[in-house]
Amino acid sequence: MPLSLLNLASARLAYLDQAQQILATNIANIDTPSFRPRAPIPFAAILQGHGRLPMAITSALDIAPQGNAGVQSGAMDVSEVAPDGNAVSLDQQLVQISQNEMAQQFTVNLYQNYTGMFRTALGTVP
């Protein structure tokens, strides 16, 4: 169970990294006419098999992943649209980035606590 928890924490951090990239893309396109923001699908949906975590590519010689790589995203609910058709709300994006940051910190803390317990159990506490 603990090792699967560490793997889950690692997968969650990879998901949160991809989610941060989606949110950053939304903010980068805040002045793009007709741009619609995207939202990452929830992590729970990925765990249930409705999404995929990306396959790591570390070299140009790596085999390219099949299908859609990365965290899938869907249309974000928009409350207002600018006259040029852009629907990115900076306030909404900043709230989501803040929530993403808190989730990252929680996951890192969880990971550190569990690895600390393993070190204690093995008698390798620095």
C-alpha positions as CSV (number, residue, x, y, z in Angstrom):
1,M,0.0,0.0,0.0
2,P,2.7,2.6,0.8
3,L,4.6,2.1,-2.4
4,S,1.4,2.5,-4.4
5,L,0.7,5.7,-2.5
6,L,4.1,7.0,-3.5
7,N,3.4,6.1,-7.1
8,L,0.0,7.9,-6.8
9,A,1.7,11.0,-5.4
10,S,4.2,11.0,-8.3
11,A,1.4,10.6,-10.8
12,R,-0.6,13.4,-9.2
13,L,2.4,15.7,-9.4
14,A,2.8,14.9,-13.1
15,Y,-0.9,15.7,-13.6
16,L,-0.6,19.0,-11.7
17,D,2.4,20.0,-13.8
18,Q,0.3,19.4,-17.0
19,A,-2.7,21.2,-15.5
20,Q,-0.4,24.2,-14.7
21,Q,0.7,24.3,-18.4
22,I,-3.0,24.3,-19.5
23,L,-3.7,27.2,-17.2
24,A,-0.6,29.1,-18.3
25,T,-1.7,28.7,-21.9
26,N,-5.1,30.2,-21.0
27,I,-3.4,33.3,-19.5
28,A,-0.9,33.6,-22.4
29,N,-3.9,33.9,-24.7
30,I,-5.8,36.4,-22.7
31,D,-5.7,38.9,-25.6
32,T,-6.2,36.4,-28.4
33,P,-9.5,37.1,-30.2
34,S,-12.1,34.3,-29.9
35,F,-9.9,32.2,-27.6
36,R,-11.8,29.9,-25.3
37,P,-10.0,28.7,-22.1
38,R,-9.5,25.0,-21.4
39,A,-9.7,23.2,-18.1
40,P,-7.8,20.0,-17.2
41,I,-10.1,17.1,-16.6
42,P,-10.3,16.2,-12.9
43,F,-7.6,13.8,-11.5
44,A,-10.3,11.5,-10.3
45,A,-11.4,11.0,-13.9
46,I,-7.8,10.0,-14.8
47,L,-7.7,7.5,-12.0
48,Q,-11.0,6.0,-13.3
49,G,-9.4,5.6,-16.8
50,H,-11.0,8.6,-18.6
51,G,-7.8,10.4,-19.2
52,R,-4.1,9.6,-19.5
53,L,-1.0,10.8,-17.9
54,P,1.7,11.6,-20.4
55,M,4.5,9.2,-21.4
56,A,7.9,10.8,-20.6
57,I,10.0,11.6,-23.6
58,T,13.6,12.1,-22.6
59,S,15.3,11.9,-26.0
60,A,14.6,12.5,-29.6
61,L,15.1,8.8,-30.1
62,D,12.3,7.8,-27.8
63,I,9.2,6.2,-29.3
64,A,6.4,8.8,-29.7
65,P,3.3,8.1,-27.5
66,Q,0.2,6.9,-29.3
67,G,-3.0,8.8,-29.1
68,N,-3.5,12.0,-27.1
69,A,-0.5,12.6,-24.9
70,G,-0.7,14.7,-21.8
71,V,-3.6,15.6,-19.6
72,Q,-6.8,15.9,-21.5
73,S,-8.7,19.2,-21.2
74,G,-12.2,20.2,-21.9
75,A,-14.0,23.4,-22.4
76,M,-14.1,25.7,-19.4
77,D,-17.4,27.2,-18.1
78,V,-17.3,30.8,-19.1
79,S,-19.4,33.5,-17.4
80,E,-18.6,36.4,-19.7
81,V,-17.0,36.9,-23.1
82,A,-15.2,40.0,-24.3
83,P,-16.4,41.9,-27.4
84,D,-13.6,40.2,-29.4
85,G,-14.9,36.8,-28.4
86,N,-12.1,36.0,-25.9
87,A,-13.5,34.2,-22.8
88,V,-10.5,34.1,-20.6
89,S,-11.1,35.6,-17.1
90,L,-7.8,36.5,-15.4
91,D,-9.4,36.3,-12.0
92,Q,-10.7,32.8,-12.6
93,Q,-7.4,31.6,-14.0
94,L,-5.5,33.0,-11.1
95,V,-7.8,31.2,-8.6
96,Q,-7.3,27.9,-10.4
97,I,-3.5,28.4,-10.5
98,S,-3.6,29.1,-6.7
99,Q,-5.7,25.9,-6.2
100,N,-3.2,24.0,-8.3
101,E,-0.3,25.3,-6.3
102,M,-1.9,24.3,-3.0
103,A,-2.6,20.8,-4.4
104,Q,1.1,20.5,-5.5
105,Q,2.3,21.5,-2.0
106,F,-0.1,19.1,-0.4
107,T,1.1,16.3,-2.6
108,V,4.8,17.1,-2.0
109,N,4.2,17.2,1.8
110,L,2.5,13.8,1.6
111,Y,5.3,12.3,-0.4
112,Q,8.0,13.7,2.0
113,N,6.1,12.4,5.1
114,Y,5.9,8.9,3.7
115,T,9.5,8.8,2.6
116,G,10.4,10.1,6.0
117,M,8.5,7.3,7.6
118,F,10.4,4.8,5.4
119,R,13.7,6.3,6.5
120,T,12.7,6.1,10.1
121,A,11.6,2.5,9.8
122,L,14.8,1.6,8.0
123,G,16.9,3.4,10.6
124,T,18.4,5.9,8.1
125,V,17.2,9.1,9.6
126,P,19.8,11.8,8.9
